[in-house]
Amino acid sequence: MADRDGYIWYDGKLVDWRDATTHVLTHTLHYGMGVFEGVRAYETPKGPAIFRLQDHTERLFRSAKILGMALPFSPEQINQAHLDVVKANGLKSCYFRPMAFYGSGKLGVAPMKNDVQVIVAAWPWGAYLGEEGLEKGIRVKTSSFTRHHVNITMCKAKANGNYMNSILANNEATADGYDEALLLDVDGFVAEGSGENIFIVRKGKLYTPDLTSALEGITRDTVVQIAQEMGLQLIEKRITRDEVYSADEAFFTGTAAEVTPIRELDRRPIGAGSRGPITAEIQKRYFNIVKGLDAEHEHWLTYVK
Ligand code: PMP
């Protein structure tokens, strides 16, 4: 990824893509103490629009607060950085990676508190779990790795180091021929995917795990609102893996994963083993919203002008 044309917003300036580098003694590279976001912009009839930018930036600042990290930029500056990178790179649609990390000022577990650097990068990125996955659904495996405990690394921060757990789980699942992993919490209840929240449908009702051991997903929140508008009952509760096995439908949500149907968990087909009708309707509404085809939800879009 390092070798391409374009610009990355780096500590307040647009830097040539290949020059957006850091030293090998960068603190976060050693210990994973950093925070980041995953944001998307879609092509709309009025040009590129960033979906729920304000909410992503707010979560970035909440994540930093949880880690006790002071960001040297304001939320407004971070929002503007997103707009700047879309324009500088001439992108129509993209994935953004804002990240704050400790620099190379000092190693050891105690970072130099005023050595925080921030980047916002953006590049074109298609369907995270594949176009076919969006249509036909993906195959998922319950992970042998447990999701973080609320008192170990916590779950509300989108923190760099937390993703070691996600990578281990995803690597295990994909090495076994699956598309993604489903992680259980320390008590054995369903938490989330390696980078997604999960929903199941049973007898026309929607269920999703409470947020004790899962990231507060912005796509999850969008789907909660879509469900309300569809008149679907939504129940937030602890969910067991056998409830997923016996669900009529299941799907993952995430900025990268969007709304991806799950057609199989641990070799058990979910429902008919294909994208279910409620999932399809939620997916359709989601894509209409992010692509600027639903005037009711235009307040979630930040147009790049
Ligand atoms: N859980 C985890 C662990 C994630 O990494 C993500 C992706 N950010 C999500 C859930 C979904 O969050 P969002 O919908 O805000 O992208």
Boltz pocket constraint, residues with backbone or C-beta under 6 A from the ligand:
constraints:
  - pocket:
      binder: B
      contacts: [[A, 38], [A, 158], [A, 166], [A, 192], [A, 193], [A, 194], [A, 195], [A, 196], [A, 197], [A, 214], [A, 215], [A, 216], [A, 217], [A, 218], [A, 219], [A, 220], [A, 253], [A, 254], [A, 255], [A, 256]]
      max_distance: 6.0
